[in-house]
Amino acid sequence: MRHGKSGYPDGVRDHERPLAERGRREAALAGRWIADAGLTVDHVLCSTSTRTRQTLERTGIAAPVTYVDDIYGGHPDHILEAIRVHAPSQAQTLLVVGHEPGMPATALALDPEGQIDRFPTSAYAVVETETPWDQLGLAPDPTARLTRMVIPREP
């Protein structure tokens, strides 16, 4: 999941930028859509930035959370390493809350055949795999499939 739309207050470093009002609304909507899709999140890996933390809070997802600095940089190798190191082996559904371009690039690294035309704020991709978390991304994964790409917006 990409963080919600952020604000740009003067004098605030990128890492500390908060969500804008639209970002708060859309993050809550994303949480409802995740629940309505029947996705029960067992664990969350979240970037340490303010806007990703606020996005997660607004989703209403109450799973255990691990905050990981390496997700902030957004390179797929770093995100996959964070998953391998921090995702509990018993977690069935893992939510990773991060940034663009890292989140869509990671989904496509897992499923190069997947289609992502755009990945705006509050969007999330669902990638299904049978590979254990601690082995994810170490080799080509024939089981990884990008099954959904969702952009939560009010009708």
Phi and psi in radians as a Rosetta constraint file:
Dihedral C 1 N 2 CA 2 C 2 CIRCULARHARMONIC -1.556 0.35
Dihedral N 2 CA 2 C 2 N 3 CIRCULARHARMONIC 2.535 0.35
Dihedral C 2 N 3 CA 3 C 3 CIRCULARHARMONIC -1.015 0.35
Dihedral N 3 CA 3 C 3 N 4 CIRCULARHARMONIC 2.806 0.35
Dihedral C 3 N 4 CA 4 C 4 CIRCULARHARMONIC -1.232 0.35
Dihedral N 4 CA 4 C 4 N 5 CIRCULARHARMONIC 2.943 0.35
Dihedral C 4 N 5 CA 5 C 5 CIRCULARHARMONIC -0.978 0.35
Dihedral N 5 CA 5 C 5 N 6 CIRCULARHARMONIC 2.213 0.35
Dihedral C 5 N 6 CA 6 C 6 CIRCULARHARMONIC -1.728 0.35
Dihedral N 6 CA 6 C 6 N 7 CIRCULARHARMONIC 2.794 0.35
Dihedral C 6 N 7 CA 7 C 7 CIRCULARHARMONIC -1.573 0.35
Dihedral N 7 CA 7 C 7 N 8 CIRCULARHARMONIC 2.967 0.35
Dihedral C 7 N 8 CA 8 C 8 CIRCULARHARMONIC -2.288 0.35
Dihedral N 8 CA 8 C 8 N 9 CIRCULARHARMONIC 1.091 0.35
Dihedral C 8 N 9 CA 9 C 9 CIRCULARHARMONIC -1.167 0.35
Dihedral N 9 CA 9 C 9 N 10 CIRCULARHARMONIC 2.532 0.35
Dihedral C 9 N 10 CA 10 C 10 CIRCULARHARMONIC -1.053 0.35
Dihedral N 10 CA 10 C 10 N 11 CIRCULARHARMONIC 2.436 0.35
Dihedral C 10 N 11 CA 11 C 11 CIRCULARHARMONIC 1.344 0.35
Dihedral N 11 CA 11 C 11 N 12 CIRCULARHARMONIC 0.117 0.35
Dihedral C 11 N 12 CA 12 C 12 CIRCULARHARMONIC -1.792 0.35
Dihedral N 12 CA 12 C 12 N 13 CIRCULARHARMONIC 2.218 0.35
Dihedral C 12 N 13 CA 13 C 13 CIRCULARHARMONIC -1.127 0.35
Dihedral N 13 CA 13 C 13 N 14 CIRCULARHARMONIC 2.730 0.35
Dihedral C 13 N 14 CA 14 C 14 CIRCULARHARMONIC -0.937 0.35
Dihedral N 14 CA 14 C 14 N 15 CIRCULARHARMONIC -0.781 0.35
Dihedral C 14 N 15 CA 15 C 15 CIRCULARHARMONIC -1.066 0.35
Dihedral N 15 CA 15 C 15 N 16 CIRCULARHARMONIC -0.505 0.35
Dihedral C 15 N 16 CA 16 C 16 CIRCULARHARMONIC -1.706 0.35
Dihedral N 16 CA 16 C 16 N 17 CIRCULARHARMONIC 0.061 0.35
Dihedral C 16 N 17 CA 17 C 17 CIRCULARHARMONIC -1.085 0.35
Dihedral N 17 CA 17 C 17 N 18 CIRCULARHARMONIC 2.294 0.35
Dihedral C 17 N 18 CA 18 C 18 CIRCULARHARMONIC -1.526 0.35
Dihedral N 18 CA 18 C 18 N 19 CIRCULARHARMONIC 3.017 0.35
Dihedral C 18 N 19 CA 19 C 19 CIRCULARHARMONIC -1.266 0.35
Dihedral N 19 CA 19 C 19 N 20 CIRCULARHARMONIC 2.552 0.35
Dihedral C 19 N 20 CA 20 C 20 CIRCULARHARMONIC -1.417 0.35
Dihedral N 20 CA 20 C 20 N 21 CIRCULARHARMONIC 2.959 0.35
Dihedral C 20 N 21 CA 21 C 21 CIRCULARHARMONIC -0.975 0.35
Dihedral N 21 CA 21 C 21 N 22 CIRCULARHARMONIC -0.782 0.35
Dihedral C 21 N 22 CA 22 C 22 CIRCULARHARMONIC -1.030 0.35
Dihedral N 22 CA 22 C 22 N 23 CIRCULARHARMONIC -0.706 0.35
Dihedral C 22 N 23 CA 23 C 23 CIRCULARHARMONIC -1.095 0.35
Dihedral N 23 CA 23 C 23 N 24 CIRCULARHARMONIC -0.672 0.35
Dihedral C 23 N 24 CA 24 C 24 CIRCULARHARMONIC -1.142 0.35
Dihedral N 24 CA 24 C 24 N 25 CIRCULARHARMONIC -0.745 0.35
Dihedral C 24 N 25 CA 25 C 25 CIRCULARHARMONIC -1.123 0.35
Dihedral N 25 CA 25 C 25 N 26 CIRCULARHARMONIC -0.836 0.35
Dihedral C 25 N 26 CA 26 C 26 CIRCULARHARMONIC -1.241 0.35
Dihedral N 26 CA 26 C 26 N 27 CIRCULARHARMONIC -0.553 0.35
Dihedral C 26 N 27 CA 27 C 27 CIRCULARHARMONIC -1.143 0.35
Dihedral N 27 CA 27 C 27 N 28 CIRCULARHARMONIC -0.719 0.35
Dihedral C 27 N 28 CA 28 C 28 CIRCULARHARMONIC -1.111 0.35
Dihedral N 28 CA 28 C 28 N 29 CIRCULARHARMONIC -0.720 0.35
Dihedral C 28 N 29 CA 29 C 29 CIRCULARHARMONIC -1.103 0.35
Dihedral N 29 CA 29 C 29 N 30 CIRCULARHARMONIC -0.726 0.35
Dihedral C 29 N 30 CA 30 C 30 CIRCULARHARMONIC -1.050 0.35
Dihedral N 30 CA 30 C 30 N 31 CIRCULARHARMONIC -0.733 0.35
Dihedral C 30 N 31 CA 31 C 31 CIRCULARHARMONIC -1.058 0.35
Dihedral N 31 CA 31 C 31 N 32 CIRCULARHARMONIC -0.718 0.35
Dihedral C 31 N 32 CA 32 C 32 CIRCULARHARMONIC -1.146 0.35
Dihedral N 32 CA 32 C 32 N 33 CIRCULARHARMONIC -0.726 0.35
Dihedral C 32 N 33 CA 33 C 33 CIRCULARHARMONIC -1.163 0.35
Dihedral N 33 CA 33 C 33 N 34 CIRCULARHARMONIC -0.661 0.35
Dihedral C 33 N 34 CA 34 C 34 CIRCULARHARMONIC -1.072 0.35
Dihedral N 34 CA 34 C 34 N 35 CIRCULARHARMONIC -0.813 0.35
Dihedral C 34 N 35 CA 35 C 35 CIRCULARHARMONIC -1.131 0.35
Dihedral N 35 CA 35 C 35 N 36 CIRCULARHARMONIC -0.768 0.35
Dihedral C 35 N 36 CA 36 C 36 CIRCULARHARMONIC -1.116 0.35
Dihedral N 36 CA 36 C 36 N 37 CIRCULARHARMONIC -0.468 0.35
Dihedral C 36 N 37 CA 37 C 37 CIRCULARHARMONIC -1.390 0.35
Dihedral N 37 CA 37 C 37 N 38 CIRCULARHARMONIC -0.056 0.35
Dihedral C 37 N 38 CA 38 C 38 CIRCULARHARMONIC 1.385 0.35
Dihedral N 38 CA 38 C 38 N 39 CIRCULARHARMONIC 0.310 0.35
Dihedral C 38 N 39 CA 39 C 39 CIRCULARHARMONIC -1.513 0.35
Dihedral N 39 CA 39 C 39 N 40 CIRCULARHARMONIC 1.924 0.35
Dihedral C 39 N 40 CA 40 C 40 CIRCULARHARMONIC -1.709 0.35
Dihedral N 40 CA 40 C 40 N 41 CIRCULARHARMONIC 1.845 0.35
Dihedral C 40 N 41 CA 41 C 41 CIRCULARHARMONIC -1.343 0.35
Dihedral N 41 CA 41 C 41 N 42 CIRCULARHARMONIC 2.187 0.35
Dihedral C 41 N 42 CA 42 C 42 CIRCULARHARMONIC -1.591 0.35
Dihedral N 42 CA 42 C 42 N 43 CIRCULARHARMONIC -0.517 0.35
Dihedral C 42 N 43 CA 43 C 43 CIRCULARHARMONIC -2.732 0.35
Dihedral N 43 CA 43 C 43 N 44 CIRCULARHARMONIC 2.660 0.35
Dihedral C 43 N 44 CA 44 C 44 CIRCULARHARMONIC -2.181 0.35
Dihedral N 44 CA 44 C 44 N 45 CIRCULARHARMONIC 2.361 0.35
Dihedral C 44 N 45 CA 45 C 45 CIRCULARHARMONIC -1.912 0.35
Dihedral N 45 CA 45 C 45 N 46 CIRCULARHARMONIC 2.198 0.35
Dihedral C 45 N 46 CA 46 C 46 CIRCULARHARMONIC -2.295 0.35
Dihedral N 46 CA 46 C 46 N 47 CIRCULARHARMONIC 2.399 0.35
Dihedral C 46 N 47 CA 47 C 47 CIRCULARHARMONIC -0.977 0.35
Dihedral N 47 CA 47 C 47 N 48 CIRCULARHARMONIC 2.717 0.35
Dihedral C 47 N 48 CA 48 C 48 CIRCULARHARMONIC -1.445 0.35
Dihedral N 48 CA 48 C 48 N 49 CIRCULARHARMONIC -0.054 0.35
Dihedral C 48 N 49 CA 49 C 49 CIRCULARHARMONIC -1.166 0.35
Dihedral N 49 CA 49 C 49 N 50 CIRCULARHARMONIC 2.717 0.35
Dihedral C 49 N 50 CA 50 C 50 CIRCULARHARMONIC -1.059 0.35
Dihedral N 50 CA 50 C 50 N 51 CIRCULARHARMONIC -0.796 0.35
Dihedral C 50 N 51 CA 51 C 51 CIRCULARHARMONIC -1.170 0.35
Dihedral N 51 CA 51 C 51 N 52 CIRCULARHARMONIC -0.562 0.35
Dihedral C 51 N 52 CA 52 C 52 CIRCULARHARMONIC -1.278 0.35
Dihedral N 52 CA 52 C 52 N 53 CIRCULARHARMONIC -0.683 0.35
Dihedral C 52 N 53 CA 53 C 53 CIRCULARHARMONIC -1.083 0.35
Dihedral N 53 CA 53 C 53 N 54 CIRCULARHARMONIC -0.766 0.35
Dihedral C 53 N 54 CA 54 C 54 CIRCULARHARMONIC -1.170 0.35
Dihedral N 54 CA 54 C 54 N 55 CIRCULARHARMONIC -0.644 0.35
Dihedral C 54 N 55 CA 55 C 55 CIRCULARHARMONIC -1.060 0.35
Dihedral N 55 CA 55 C 55 N 56 CIRCULARHARMONIC -0.869 0.35
Dihedral C 55 N 56 CA 56 C 56 CIRCULARHARMONIC -1.013 0.35
Dihedral N 56 CA 56 C 56 N 57 CIRCULARHARMONIC -0.798 0.35
Dihedral C 56 N 57 CA 57 C 57 CIRCULARHARMONIC -1.009 0.35
Dihedral N 57 CA 57 C 57 N 58 CIRCULARHARMONIC -0.755 0.35
Dihedral C 57 N 58 CA 58 C 58 CIRCULARHARMONIC -1.236 0.35
Dihedral N 58 CA 58 C 58 N 59 CIRCULARHARMONIC -0.405 0.35
Dihedral C 58 N 59 CA 59 C 59 CIRCULARHARMONIC -1.166 0.35
Dihedral N 59 CA 59 C 59 N 60 CIRCULARHARMONIC -0.434 0.35
Dihedral C 59 N 60 CA 60 C 60 CIRCULARHARMONIC 1.379 0.35
Dihedral N 60 CA 60 C 60 N 61 CIRCULARHARMONIC 0.114 0.35
Dihedral C 60 N 61 CA 61 C 61 CIRCULARHARMONIC -1.268 0.35
Dihedral N 61 CA 61 C 61 N 62 CIRCULARHARMONIC 2.194 0.35
Dihedral C 61 N 62 CA 62 C 62 CIRCULARHARMONIC -1.868 0.35
Dihedral N 62 CA 62 C 62 N 63 CIRCULARHARMONIC 0.494 0.35
Dihedral C 62 N 63 CA 63 C 63 CIRCULARHARMONIC -1.405 0.35
Dihedral N 63 CA 63 C 63 N 64 CIRCULARHARMONIC 2.787 0.35
Dihedral C 63 N 64 CA 64 C 64 CIRCULARHARMONIC -1.020 0.35
Dihedral N 64 CA 64 C 64 N 65 CIRCULARHARMONIC 2.574 0.35
Dihedral C 64 N 65 CA 65 C 65 CIRCULARHARMONIC -2.210 0.35
Dihedral N 65 CA 65 C 65 N 66 CIRCULARHARMONIC 2.441 0.35
Dihedral C 65 N 66 CA 66 C 66 CIRCULARHARMONIC -2.094 0.35
Dihedral N 66 CA 66 C 66 N 67 CIRCULARHARMONIC 2.167 0.35
Dihedral C 66 N 67 CA 67 C 67 CIRCULARHARMONIC -1.608 0.35
Dihedral N 67 CA 67 C 67 N 68 CIRCULARHARMONIC 2.252 0.35
Dihedral C 67 N 68 CA 68 C 68 CIRCULARHARMONIC -2.246 0.35
Dihedral N 68 CA 68 C 68 N 69 CIRCULARHARMONIC 2.080 0.35
Dihedral C 68 N 69 CA 69 C 69 CIRCULARHARMONIC -1.012 0.35
Dihedral N 69 CA 69 C 69 N 70 CIRCULARHARMONIC -0.676 0.35
Dihedral C 69 N 70 CA 70 C 70 CIRCULARHARMONIC -1.134 0.35
Dihedral N 70 CA 70 C 70 N 71 CIRCULARHARMONIC -0.315 0.35
Dihedral C 70 N 71 CA 71 C 71 CIRCULARHARMONIC -1.269 0.35
Dihedral N 71 CA 71 C 71 N 72 CIRCULARHARMONIC -0.476 0.35
Dihedral C 71 N 72 CA 72 C 72 CIRCULARHARMONIC -1.050 0.35
Dihedral N 72 CA 72 C 72 N 73 CIRCULARHARMONIC -0.726 0.35
Dihedral C 72 N 73 CA 73 C 73 CIRCULARHARMONIC -1.126 0.35
Dihedral N 73 CA 73 C 73 N 74 CIRCULARHARMONIC -0.576 0.35
Dihedral C 73 N 74 CA 74 C 74 CIRCULARHARMONIC 1.500 0.35
Dihedral N 74 CA 74 C 74 N 75 CIRCULARHARMONIC 0.039 0.35
Dihedral C 74 N 75 CA 75 C 75 CIRCULARHARMONIC -1.298 0.35
Dihedral N 75 CA 75 C 75 N 76 CIRCULARHARMONIC 2.364 0.35
Dihedral C 75 N 76 CA 76 C 76 CIRCULARHARMONIC -0.938 0.35
Dihedral N 76 CA 76 C 76 N 77 CIRCULARHARMONIC -0.659 0.35
Dihedral C 76 N 77 CA 77 C 77 CIRCULARHARMONIC -1.060 0.35
Dihedral N 77 CA 77 C 77 N 78 CIRCULARHARMONIC -0.693 0.35
Dihedral C 77 N 78 CA 78 C 78 CIRCULARHARMONIC -1.229 0.35
Dihedral N 78 CA 78 C 78 N 79 CIRCULARHARMONIC -0.682 0.35
Dihedral C 78 N 79 CA 79 C 79 CIRCULARHARMONIC -1.171 0.35
Dihedral N 79 CA 79 C 79 N 80 CIRCULARHARMONIC -0.770 0.35
Dihedral C 79 N 80 CA 80 C 80 CIRCULARHARMONIC -1.124 0.35
Dihedral N 80 CA 80 C 80 N 81 CIRCULARHARMONIC -0.668 0.35
Dihedral C 80 N 81 CA 81 C 81 CIRCULARHARMONIC -1.124 0.35
Dihedral N 81 CA 81 C 81 N 82 CIRCULARHARMONIC -0.702 0.35
Dihedral C 81 N 82 CA 82 C 82 CIRCULARHARMONIC -1.062 0.35
Dihedral N 82 CA 82 C 82 N 83 CIRCULARHARMONIC -0.697 0.35
Dihedral C 82 N 83 CA 83 C 83 CIRCULARHARMONIC -1.127 0.35
Dihedral N 83 CA 83 C 83 N 84 CIRCULARHARMONIC -0.829 0.35
Dihedral C 83 N 84 CA 84 C 84 CIRCULARHARMONIC -1.039 0.35
Dihedral N 84 CA 84 C 84 N 85 CIRCULARHARMONIC -0.681 0.35
Dihedral C 84 N 85 CA 85 C 85 CIRCULARHARMONIC -1.436 0.35
Dihedral N 85 CA 85 C 85 N 86 CIRCULARHARMONIC -0.692 0.35
Dihedral C 85 N 86 CA 86 C 86 CIRCULARHARMONIC -1.862 0.35
Dihedral N 86 CA 86 C 86 N 87 CIRCULARHARMONIC -0.301 0.35
Dihedral C 86 N 87 CA 87 C 87 CIRCULARHARMONIC -1.312 0.35
Dihedral N 87 CA 87 C 87 N 88 CIRCULARHARMONIC 2.212 0.35
Dihedral C 87 N 88 CA 88 C 88 CIRCULARHARMONIC -1.135 0.35
Dihedral N 88 CA 88 C 88 N 89 CIRCULARHARMONIC 2.384 0.35
Dihedral C 88 N 89 CA 89 C 89 CIRCULARHARMONIC -1.056 0.35
Dihedral N 89 CA 89 C 89 N 90 CIRCULARHARMONIC -0.496 0.35
Dihedral C 89 N 90 CA 90 C 90 CIRCULARHARMONIC -1.444 0.35
Dihedral N 90 CA 90 C 90 N 91 CIRCULARHARMONIC -0.148 0.35
Dihedral C 90 N 91 CA 91 C 91 CIRCULARHARMONIC -1.198 0.35
Dihedral N 91 CA 91 C 91 N 92 CIRCULARHARMONIC 2.227 0.35
Dihedral C 91 N 92 CA 92 C 92 CIRCULARHARMONIC -1.518 0.35
Dihedral N 92 CA 92 C 92 N 93 CIRCULARHARMONIC -0.732 0.35
Dihedral C 92 N 93 CA 93 C 93 CIRCULARHARMONIC -2.144 0.35
Dihedral N 93 CA 93 C 93 N 94 CIRCULARHARMONIC 2.081 0.35
Dihedral C 93 N 94 CA 94 C 94 CIRCULARHARMONIC -1.946 0.35
Dihedral N 94 CA 94 C 94 N 95 CIRCULARHARMONIC 2.298 0.35
Dihedral C 94 N 95 CA 95 C 95 CIRCULARHARMONIC -1.862 0.35
Dihedral N 95 CA 95 C 95 N 96 CIRCULARHARMONIC 2.238 0.35
Dihedral C 95 N 96 CA 96 C 96 CIRCULARHARMONIC -1.976 0.35
Dihedral N 96 CA 96 C 96 N 97 CIRCULARHARMONIC 2.145 0.35
Dihedral C 96 N 97 CA 97 C 97 CIRCULARHARMONIC -1.903 0.35
Dihedral N 97 CA 97 C 97 N 98 CIRCULARHARMONIC 2.054 0.35
Dihedral C 97 N 98 CA 98 C 98 CIRCULARHARMONIC -2.591 0.35
Dihedral N 98 CA 98 C 98 N 99 CIRCULARHARMONIC -2.482 0.35
Dihedral C 98 N 99 CA 99 C 99 CIRCULARHARMONIC -2.251 0.35
Dihedral N 99 CA 99 C 99 N 100 CIRCULARHARMONIC 2.969 0.35
Dihedral C 99 N 100 CA 100 C 100 CIRCULARHARMONIC -1.764 0.35
Dihedral N 100 CA 100 C 100 N 101 CIRCULARHARMONIC 2.325 0.35
Dihedral C 100 N 101 CA 101 C 101 CIRCULARHARMONIC -1.646 0.35
Dihedral N 101 CA 101 C 101 N 102 CIRCULARHARMONIC 0.003 0.35
Dihedral C 101 N 102 CA 102 C 102 CIRCULARHARMONIC -1.065 0.35
Dihedral N 102 CA 102 C 102 N 103 CIRCULARHARMONIC -0.727 0.35
Dihedral C 102 N 103 CA 103 C 103 CIRCULARHARMONIC -1.191 0.35
Dihedral N 103 CA 103 C 103 N 104 CIRCULARHARMONIC -0.897 0.35
Dihedral C 103 N 104 CA 104 C 104 CIRCULARHARMONIC -1.152 0.35
Dihedral N 104 CA 104 C 104 N 105 CIRCULARHARMONIC -0.607 0.35
Dihedral C 104 N 105 CA 105 C 105 CIRCULARHARMONIC -1.139 0.35
Dihedral N 105 CA 105 C 105 N 106 CIRCULARHARMONIC -0.612 0.35
Dihedral C 105 N 106 CA 106 C 106 CIRCULARHARMONIC -1.196 0.35
Dihedral N 106 CA 106 C 106 N 107 CIRCULARHARMONIC -0.760 0.35
Dihedral C 106 N 107 CA 107 C 107 CIRCULARHARMONIC -1.034 0.35
Dihedral N 107 CA 107 C 107 N 108 CIRCULARHARMONIC -0.740 0.35
Dihedral C 107 N 108 CA 108 C 108 CIRCULARHARMONIC -1.302 0.35
Dihedral N 108 CA 108 C 108 N 109 CIRCULARHARMONIC -0.456 0.35
Dihedral C 108 N 109 CA 109 C 109 CIRCULARHARMONIC -1.158 0.35
Dihedral N 109 CA 109 C 109 N 110 CIRCULARHARMONIC -0.598 0.35
Dihedral C 109 N 110 CA 110 C 110 CIRCULARHARMONIC -1.346 0.35
Dihedral N 110 CA 110 C 110 N 111 CIRCULARHARMONIC -0.661 0.35
Dihedral C 110 N 111 CA 111 C 111 CIRCULARHARMONIC -2.288 0.35
Dihedral N 111 CA 111 C 111 N 112 CIRCULARHARMONIC 1.491 0.35
Dihedral C 111 N 112 CA 112 C 112 CIRCULARHARMONIC -1.057 0.35
Dihedral N 112 CA 112 C 112 N 113 CIRCULARHARMONIC -0.317 0.35
Dihedral C 112 N 113 CA 113 C 113 CIRCULARHARMONIC -1.465 0.35
Dihedral N 113 CA 113 C 113 N 114 CIRCULARHARMONIC -0.161 0.35
Dihedral C 113 N 114 CA 114 C 114 CIRCULARHARMONIC -1.169 0.35
Dihedral N 114 CA 114 C 114 N 115 CIRCULARHARMONIC 2.810 0.35
Dihedral C 114 N 115 CA 115 C 115 CIRCULARHARMONIC -2.080 0.35
Dihedral N 115 CA 115 C 115 N 116 CIRCULARHARMONIC 2.111 0.35
Dihedral C 115 N 116 CA 116 C 116 CIRCULARHARMONIC -2.333 0.35
Dihedral N 116 CA 116 C 116 N 117 CIRCULARHARMONIC 1.885 0.35
Dihedral C 116 N 117 CA 117 C 117 CIRCULARHARMONIC -1.408 0.35
Dihedral N 117 CA 117 C 117 N 118 CIRCULARHARMONIC -0.651 0.35
Dihedral C 117 N 118 CA 118 C 118 CIRCULARHARMONIC -2.714 0.35
Dihedral N 118 CA 118 C 118 N 119 CIRCULARHARMONIC 2.764 0.35
Dihedral C 118 N 119 CA 119 C 119 CIRCULARHARMONIC -2.455 0.35
Dihedral N 119 CA 119 C 119 N 120 CIRCULARHARMONIC 1.268 0.35
Dihedral C 119 N 120 CA 120 C 120 CIRCULARHARMONIC -1.259 0.35
Dihedral N 120 CA 120 C 120 N 121 CIRCULARHARMONIC 3.075 0.35
Dihedral C 120 N 121 CA 121 C 121 CIRCULARHARMONIC -0.994 0.35
Dihedral N 121 CA 121 C 121 N 122 CIRCULARHARMONIC 2.533 0.35
Dihedral C 121 N 122 CA 122 C 122 CIRCULARHARMONIC 1.212 0.35
Dihedral N 122 CA 122 C 122 N 123 CIRCULARHARMONIC 0.035 0.35
Dihedral C 122 N 123 CA 123 C 123 CIRCULARHARMONIC -1.286 0.35
Dihedral N 123 CA 123 C 123 N 124 CIRCULARHARMONIC 2.692 0.35
Dihedral C 123 N 124 CA 124 C 124 CIRCULARHARMONIC -2.483 0.35
Dihedral N 124 CA 124 C 124 N 125 CIRCULARHARMONIC 2.615 0.35
Dihedral C 124 N 125 CA 125 C 125 CIRCULARHARMONIC -2.005 0.35
Dihedral N 125 CA 125 C 125 N 126 CIRCULARHARMONIC 2.506 0.35
Dihedral C 125 N 126 CA 126 C 126 CIRCULARHARMONIC -1.919 0.35
Dihedral N 126 CA 126 C 126 N 127 CIRCULARHARMONIC 2.074 0.35
Dihedral C 126 N 127 CA 127 C 127 CIRCULARHARMONIC -2.020 0.35
Dihedral N 127 CA 127 C 127 N 128 CIRCULARHARMONIC 2.133 0.35
Dihedral C 127 N 128 CA 128 C 128 CIRCULARHARMONIC -1.758 0.35
Dihedral N 128 CA 128 C 128 N 129 CIRCULARHARMONIC 2.442 0.35
Dihedral C 128 N 129 CA 129 C 129 CIRCULARHARMONIC -2.654 0.35
Dihedral N 129 CA 129 C 129 N 130 CIRCULARHARMONIC 2.716 0.35
Dihedral C 129 N 130 CA 130 C 130 CIRCULARHARMONIC -1.779 0.35
Dihedral N 130 CA 130 C 130 N 131 CIRCULARHARMONIC -0.047 0.35
Dihedral C 130 N 131 CA 131 C 131 CIRCULARHARMONIC -1.302 0.35
Dihedral N 131 CA 131 C 131 N 132 CIRCULARHARMONIC 2.343 0.35
Dihedral C 131 N 132 CA 132 C 132 CIRCULARHARMONIC -1.069 0.35
Dihedral N 132 CA 132 C 132 N 133 CIRCULARHARMONIC 2.567 0.35
Dihedral C 132 N 133 CA 133 C 133 CIRCULARHARMONIC -0.942 0.35
Dihedral N 133 CA 133 C 133 N 134 CIRCULARHARMONIC -0.700 0.35
Dihedral C 133 N 134 CA 134 C 134 CIRCULARHARMONIC -1.276 0.35
Dihedral N 134 CA 134 C 134 N 135 CIRCULARHARMONIC -0.039 0.35
Dihedral C 134 N 135 CA 135 C 135 CIRCULARHARMONIC -2.074 0.35
Dihedral N 135 CA 135 C 135 N 136 CIRCULARHARMONIC -0.018 0.35
Dihedral C 135 N 136 CA 136 C 136 CIRCULARHARMONIC -1.082 0.35
Dihedral N 136 CA 136 C 136 N 137 CIRCULARHARMONIC 2.218 0.35
Dihedral C 136 N 137 CA 137 C 137 CIRCULARHARMONIC 1.439 0.35
Dihedral N 137 CA 137 C 137 N 138 CIRCULARHARMONIC 0.007 0.35
Dihedral C 137 N 138 CA 138 C 138 CIRCULARHARMONIC -1.377 0.35
Dihedral N 138 CA 138 C 138 N 139 CIRCULARHARMONIC -0.428 0.35
Dihedral C 138 N 139 CA 139 C 139 CIRCULARHARMONIC -2.575 0.35
Dihedral N 139 CA 139 C 139 N 140 CIRCULARHARMONIC 2.845 0.35
Dihedral C 139 N 140 CA 140 C 140 CIRCULARHARMONIC -0.937 0.35
Dihedral N 140 CA 140 C 140 N 141 CIRCULARHARMONIC 2.410 0.35
Dihedral C 140 N 141 CA 141 C 141 CIRCULARHARMONIC -1.962 0.35
Dihedral N 141 CA 141 C 141 N 142 CIRCULARHARMONIC 1.748 0.35
Dihedral C 141 N 142 CA 142 C 142 CIRCULARHARMONIC -1.195 0.35
Dihedral N 142 CA 142 C 142 N 143 CIRCULARHARMONIC -0.219 0.35
Dihedral C 142 N 143 CA 143 C 143 CIRCULARHARMONIC -1.639 0.35
Dihedral N 143 CA 143 C 143 N 144 CIRCULARHARMONIC -0.239 0.35
Dihedral C 143 N 144 CA 144 C 144 CIRCULARHARMONIC -1.262 0.35
Dihedral N 144 CA 144 C 144 N 145 CIRCULARHARMONIC 2.222 0.35
Dihedral C 144 N 145 CA 145 C 145 CIRCULARHARMONIC -2.402 0.35
Dihedral N 145 CA 145 C 145 N 146 CIRCULARHARMONIC 2.235 0.35
Dihedral C 145 N 146 CA 146 C 146 CIRCULARHARMONIC -1.351 0.35
Dihedral N 146 CA 146 C 146 N 147 CIRCULARHARMONIC 1.836 0.35
Dihedral C 146 N 147 CA 147 C 147 CIRCULARHARMONIC -1.704 0.35
Dihedral N 147 CA 147 C 147 N 148 CIRCULARHARMONIC -0.351 0.35
Dihedral C 147 N 148 CA 148 C 148 CIRCULARHARMONIC -2.668 0.35
Dihedral N 148 CA 148 C 148 N 149 CIRCULARHARMONIC 2.532 0.35
Dihedral C 148 N 149 CA 149 C 149 CIRCULARHARMONIC -2.302 0.35
Dihedral N 149 CA 149 C 149 N 150 CIRCULARHARMONIC 2.042 0.35
Dihedral C 149 N 150 CA 150 C 150 CIRCULARHARMONIC -2.143 0.35
Dihedral N 150 CA 150 C 150 N 151 CIRCULARHARMONIC 2.346 0.35
Dihedral C 150 N 151 CA 151 C 151 CIRCULARHARMONIC -2.092 0.35
Dihedral N 151 CA 151 C 151 N 152 CIRCULARHARMONIC 1.662 0.35
Dihedral C 151 N 152 CA 152 C 152 CIRCULARHARMONIC -1.202 0.35
Dihedral N 152 CA 152 C 152 N 153 CIRCULARHARMONIC 2.079 0.35
Dihedral C 152 N 153 CA 153 C 153 CIRCULARHARMONIC -2.488 0.35
Dihedral N 153 CA 153 C 153 N 154 CIRCULARHARMONIC 2.604 0.35
Dihedral C 153 N 154 CA 154 C 154 CIRCULARHARMONIC -1.163 0.35
Dihedral N 154 CA 154 C 154 N 155 CIRCULARHARMONIC 2.487 0.35
